[in-house]
Amino acid sequence: MVGSAPRCPDNHFRNLPGFACNPVYSHNRKGFEGLRLPNVDAGPSDADHGFPCLHGETTWCYLDSLVLPVFTAAGHRAVAPADFGFGRSDKAAPWADRRQSRKGVPCNGSATS
């Protein structure tokens, strides 16, 4: 169980140039209870093709704002999962603990069909 964590206010992310995506927040992932993890899920949920938009350290899915409209305009679904400590996600761990070896754990199963 993880305790409280710093959270950037949502108004810090309003009116970002070229980023009209609204996040879908998941809560209470095993080992990350009480923390908010945003994911962008754009396009039709029943699309024939879906594209995961994965980002690296130290970025967040804002960089995907260039490709999300391309996928959705073609009728595809695009999912941009977040990682704790970056962008809109809660900042649970000290900076030194946001390392590559911990990546992927909270994102598993972030999108469902």
Secondary structure, 3 states (H helix, E strand, C coil): CCCCCCCCCHHHHCCCCCCCCCCEEEEEECCEEEEEEEEEEECCCCCCCEEECCCCCCCCHHHHHHCHHHHHHCCCEEEEECCCCCCCCCCCCCHHHCCHHHCCCCCCCCCCC
